């Protein structure tokens, strides 16, 4: 496949810098762009101001993320004034020409499938396309890696615009995923997708796709972690497959617990169903860890809805929680609803929930003091047990002499909010 031409190397190695915003799925895309640029003879720069090409991989999920993306582009334009600046990712795909006009600081706005490069700017019709999902990626220095197993989404949640620019779900082949994991040489594979448990359905595999993939991977790496599971798809078989990996970590996309509000979100479930499922998993695996995210201030959210969510958070006791205020996304069902919640009230509700959850998380971390745990060392002095997803949850501070990329048994000696401090256990 021919990519846009890059000027030949005339004795000076051209360098690139990639700034990634948003979710882990974007990080995988950036890794694959990195692989393409290295393949074309470029080398990674040590800092943005040392680069000939700066790529900003943007996020467009909510307004806050879009503003961060714009601010990042402007900051990098100032920092790397002489570099070619390319904006790609979700914002580039969703807004295209509109973004290019609004951001003259960018030399190019390139949506998914459009290669970034240095040199002449061919017309859009001349730019070849490729699918980042299936491109190879370079090896990583970290002992873990995000592995994207599918792209797009077939769901139509009331608040989410992702299907409109990421497209319908398309799953990678199991063979391609396994080969990627083998090539990365990591100790932990973190599987990501917009709708992880639906992997393989677009290939006619029904609910059978994700389970054999997880079972295959757990024989190739030490830890397999799954992120973003819809509660309606959390079958007994999938729960068993997750527990068998040795990483009983359940990242559940709940979003709220009020049945009427979830109906407006075009989502399945309610607080009672969620609590019962979590209790069932804990009965099977008492050491299971749970994470979820909730939307605060969705149109029509009443005080009773908010109180129900507060009660759920306090009683169920998830290990990790994120709370996000509702962001109106053009073209989504939620923008047609009445009873918009004032921004100030939504922010107040979010703060109240975060305070409750912070206490729960801290208490659960305190309970680990004195216990021996197995950790994977990610970097000198920084490790994680199966309880912590990389870059998302807390960390375990360990002695710096413990080898990076290796598993070690440590004893937790202290806790500081979400983070732990541990000492090496003498063998």
N, C-alpha and C positions, 0 to 999 in steps of 0.2 A: 504494500500500500504506500503510495507516494504522498509525502507530506509537503507542506509549503517549504520552498527552498530556503536554506540558510547560507549566508555568504561563506565561502571556503575559509578555512583556517589559514591566515597569512602570517602565522608565527606567534600570534597572541591568542590564548585560549579565552573564548568568550564565557562569561559567567552569568549565572541566573540566581534569582532569589524568589521563593514562593512563600507567600503569606496566606495561611489557611484559616478561614473563619467558619463558625458553625459546628455541625455535628461530625461524629467520626466518619460518616460516609463521605463527607467532603475531604477528610484526610486521606482516604483511600484514593480518591480522584487525584489529589495532589501528588501522591506517591507515583501514580501512573504517569502523570505529566512529567514528573522528575525523570522517570525511566526513559521517556521519549526524548527529553532534552539531552540527557547523558548519551543516549544512543546517537544523537545527531552531533556529538562532539563538544557540547557545552559542559562546563563544570560548575558545581555549586559554589556560590560566593559565601564568604564568611559573614557578610552583613549587607543590607540593602544598598548602601552607598558604594559598595564594591562591585555591583552587578551591572551588566549590560542590558539584561532583561529582568524586569520585575513582574511577577504574576500575582494577582490578588484573586484567590478563590473565594468568592463571596457567599453569604447566606442571605436568604430572603424569607425565612420562615415567619418572622413577626417584624413589626416596625422597628423595635429596638435593635434587632439583628441587621436590618437594612441600614439603619443610621450608623451602626458600627462599621459596616462595610464601606459606606461612603467616607466616613472619617478616616478609615485606614487608607483608602486610596489617596486622599488628600495629603495625609501625613507622609506616605511613601513618595508621592510626587515631590514633596519638599525635600525629603531625605535623599532621594536618588534622582536628582534633577536631570541628569544626562541619560538615564536609562530609558529603554523602551518600556512603557507601562501597559500591561495587558490586564483587563478585567474579565474574569471568567466565572463559572459557577452559577448558582441559582439565580442571582440577580441579573446576570448577563442573559441567561436563558429566558427569564420571565419578562424582562423589560426591554431587552434588545436595543433597537434604534432609539427608543425613548431615553434609556440610560446613557447611550453614547452622546446624545445631544445635551443631556443634563450634566455630563462629566467630561468637558473638553480636556481636562487634565490627563485623561486616559488616551493613549495612542490607539488602542483598539479595544472593542468590547466583543468578546468571543464566547458564544454560548457553548453548550455541551456538543462535543463532536467536532469542534473547530480547533485545529492545532494552534498553539502559541509558538511564535518564532521571531527571530530577528531578521529584518530585511524588508524587502518590498511588500506592500500591502495589496494583494490581489483582491479583486471584487469578491463579494460574498458568493457569487455563482461559481467562482474559480476555486474557492477553498475546498479542499477535499475533506470528507467527513470520516470519523472513526468512532468507535464505541469504546469509551474509557472502561466500561465494565469488563471487557474481555482482553484488554491489553495486559502484557506482562508488567511486572513492577520490580524495582530494584530490591536487593536484600536490605535488611534493616539492622542497625546496631543494637536496637532494643531487643530484649528477650521475648517480646510479645508483639503482636500486630493485629490491627483491625483487618478483617477479611469480609469484603462485601460479596454476598452470595446472590443478591438480586437487586434490580433497579426498578423504580416506579412503584405504583400502588393502584390496586383496583377498588379500594374503598372510597367512600365519598363522605368523610366526616364533615360536619357542618362548618367547621372553622378553618379547614385546611385547604390550601391552594396547591399543594405539592403535586397531586395527580395532573393538574393542568399544565405543568411544565416539565415534570419528570416522566410523564406518560404512564401507560398501564404497566403492570408488573411483568417483568421478563426475568426469568431465573437463569443463572448460569448452569452449565452442566456440572454434575458432581465431580466428574473427572477433572475439569478445569480448576475447580476449587481445591481439590486434593493436591493437584500438581502445584498450585500456587503456595499452599501451606508447606509442602515439601521443600519448595525452592526457597522459602523465607528462612527456614531453619530456626524457627522460634520455639520457645517452650510453651507459650500460650497463644491460642488463636481466639480472637474475639469476633464472633460472627455478627454482622450488622446488615440491615436492610430496612426499607420503609415498613415492611410487613413480614417479619422474619418467619413466623410460623406458617405463612402461606407459601413458603418456598416450594417450588415444584408444581403447584397447582396449574400454572399456565402451561406446563409440559404434560398435563394429564395425569399427574401422580396423586392428585387428591391430597389427603392429609398424610400420605406416606412419605413425602419428599424429605422433610426436615429430619425425621428420626433416623433413617439410615445414614444420612450425611453426618449427623452428630456422632453416631456410633462408629462410623468409619474414621472420623477425625480423632476421636478419643484414643484410638490405638496408634496415632502418629505423633501426637503432642501430649504433654503432661496435663495441660489444662485446656478445656474448651469452655468458653463463656458465651452466652447468648444475650444480646441486648434487643429490647423493643418487642415484647411479646403481647399480643392482644389477649385479654383474659378469656374471650370466647373460644380461643383456639388452644387453651391450656388443658389438653386432654391428659388422662391418666398415663397414657403411653409416653407422651412428651415429658411429663413430670419425671417418670422413671428414667427416661433417657438422659435428662439433665442431671439428675442425682447420680447417675452412673458415671458421669464424667469426673466426679470428685470436686466439682464446682457447683454446689447447690445454691446458685445465685439466680434469683428470679427478678428480672427487670420487667415489670408489668405496666402496660400502657392503660391506666385506669381513667384519668382525666377528671372524674368527679364521682360522687356516690349517689347523688339525687336522681332517682329514676326519671322524673319529669324533665330534669335538665339534660340528662344523658340522651333522652329521646330527642330533645331539640338539637343536641350535638350529633344526632344520627349515629349513636353509639349503643352498644349492647351493655346490659348489666345494671347492677345497683349495689349499694353498700353491703347489703346482706349477702348477696351472691359472692362478692369479692371477699368478704370476711370469712365466709364458710370455706372458700377455696384455699385461702391462705392458712386457715386452721388445719385443713386436711393435709396440706403440704408439710406443715410443722409436725403433725402427728407422724407422718412418714419419715421425715428428716428433721429432727429437732434443731440441728445446726444450720438450717436453711436461712439464707439472707434475702431480704426483699428491698427493692427499690421501685419507686413510681414517681410520676409527675402529675400535677393537677393544674387545671385552668381555673383561675379565679376571675370573677366578674363577667362570665359569659352572659350574653343577653338573656334577661329573664331570671337571673340568679337572685333568689329572695334571701332574706335573713334566715328563713328556715332551712333553705338549701345550704347556706354557709354553715349554720350550726350543725347540720348533719355531717358535713365534711370535717368540721372541727372534732366532732365526737368520734368519727371514724379514725382520724389520724391519732387521736389520743388513746383510743381503746385497742386498735389493731397493732400499733407499735411497729411500723415499718422501720427498717434500719436506716434507709436513706430516702429522702424526698426532695423533689424540686417543685416550686410553685411559680406559675407564670400568669401574669395578668393578661386577659383576653386582648388580642390584637385583631382589629377588623381587616380582613384580607379581601381585596376586590375580587368579585366573581364568586365568592363563597355563599352558601346558604345562610350563614349566620348574619350577613349584612342585611338580609331582608327581614330580620326579626325585629319586633318592637321591644320596648322595655330595656333599652341599653343601660348598663350600669355605669354611673358616673366614675370617671377615672380615679378620683380621690377616694371613693368608697372601695373600689377594687384594690387600690394600693393598701388601704387600711386592712382589708381582709387578708391580703397576702402577708402583711407583716405579722398579723395575729397567728396565722397558720405556721409561718416560719419560726416564730418563737416557741410554739408548742413542739414542733419537730426538732428544733435544735436541742431542746432538753432531752427528748427521747434518744436522739442519736448519741448525745454525750453520755447518757446513762448506760446505753448499750456498750459503748466503748469502755466505760469504767468497769463494767462487768468482766472484761477480758483481762484486767490487771491480775498478774500472778499466774496466768495460764501460759502454757507452751503452745506455740502455733508454728505451722510451716509457712515460710514466706519465700517468694521469688524476688531476688534482688534486681531491681530495674536499673539502678545507677548507684555509684558509691554512696552508702549511707541511706539509701531510699529503697524500701521494699514494700511488698503487698502480700497479704494472705488472700485466700479465695474470696474473702468478704469484701474486698475493695476492687472495683473495676478501675482500670488504668485511666488517668486523666479526669475521672469523674468523682470518685469517692475520696476518702481520706487516705493517708499513707501510714507506713510503719517505719519510723526512724530506727536504723540498726547501725552497729559498729561499721566503720568504713572499710575494715579489712575483709569483710565478707565478700566473696567473689560475686561480681556482677554476672547475671545470667544463670546463676545456680540457685538451687533450693537449699534453705537452711532452717533448722529448728531454733527458734528464739523464745525467750520468756518475756512477756509484756511486763514492763515495770512501771509505766505511767501512761496517762492519757491526757491529751489537751484538745478538748472539743472533739472534732472528727478524727484527729490523728493519734497514733500510738507511739510510744517509745519502748524499745525492746532490747534485751541483752542476749548475746550469743549463749547458747547452752553448751557447756563443755561436753565433749564426747567421751 
